[in-house]
Amino acid sequence: MEAIQDNRTEIGELKTEISELRNELKRFITNSNRQHIDSVLEELKENYADLFRNQEVETAKGDLSAHMVGNCAMRENCFGVFMEFLQNTAKHIKDGNVSDEIISSYREELENLRSKGPFEKCDTCFSEVSRLFEKQVGLMESLGIYNRAESEDGIPEIDDEKAVREILEPVANIQRFQILKSLITQTRTFSEISQMTGLRGGNLLFHIKKLTDSGMIFQGHERGDYMITEKGYRTMKAISELAGRVY
């Protein structure tokens, strides 16, 4: 009987040690992944900051031209003011860190400009400028340049529509979830992602576009490897932590 009891004790101790080793391994993997992501993001920002900024400015120029009110005597003047604003905000894409105060100051500047708009139709143009600015902010968040401030109770305020469109919907698909998960540990080519998911051509491009449009992943350069962004990593980390609590 004593021998059986000793065996049970040893087995119990062994289970405890295995559990502790498993937890240590999880922490090691998490830290290793974190270092990998930080390294990739730093390289990404250093090598492609100018490309990001120029792309945002060019996109803003085209979108403004297409969506501003056409039959307005102030269109040309406002276009110049709006582009100057968006060029100034785009410069922060090169910064290592952007504070919430800076972002808030730009939002206040937009509000002040809007208050001076003489026409009701000005709302159309200001809505487009605001959308383009928030798109820049989203890119800064994805690259880890800007971290949104939390509310007093520790839970950030949530924009329902944006949360579904840019966080929940992109990962609510098994193939997209697998793509994102695979990019946590390393960058991957289109071909490697195709082999992993079993998706081909336009079908795979559709899912990759969903992830890139939401700021979860990014392609280093044309035809280059795909890599996870800060936003993508934080999303997967949050899902992992949530799964551990509810399973």
ABEGO torsion letter per residue (X at the ends): XAAAAAAAAAAAAAAAAAAAAAAAAAAAAAAAAAAAAAAAAAAAAAAAAAAAAAAAAAAAAAAAAAABBABBAAAAAAAAAAAAAAAAAAAAAABABBBAAAAAAAAAAAAAAAAABABAAAAAAAAAAAAAAAAAAAAAAAAGABBBBBBAAGBBBBBAAAAAAAAAAAAABAAAAAAAAAAAABBBBAAAAAAAAGBBEAAAAAAAAAAAAAGABBBABBGBBBBBBAAAAAAAAAAAAAAAAAX
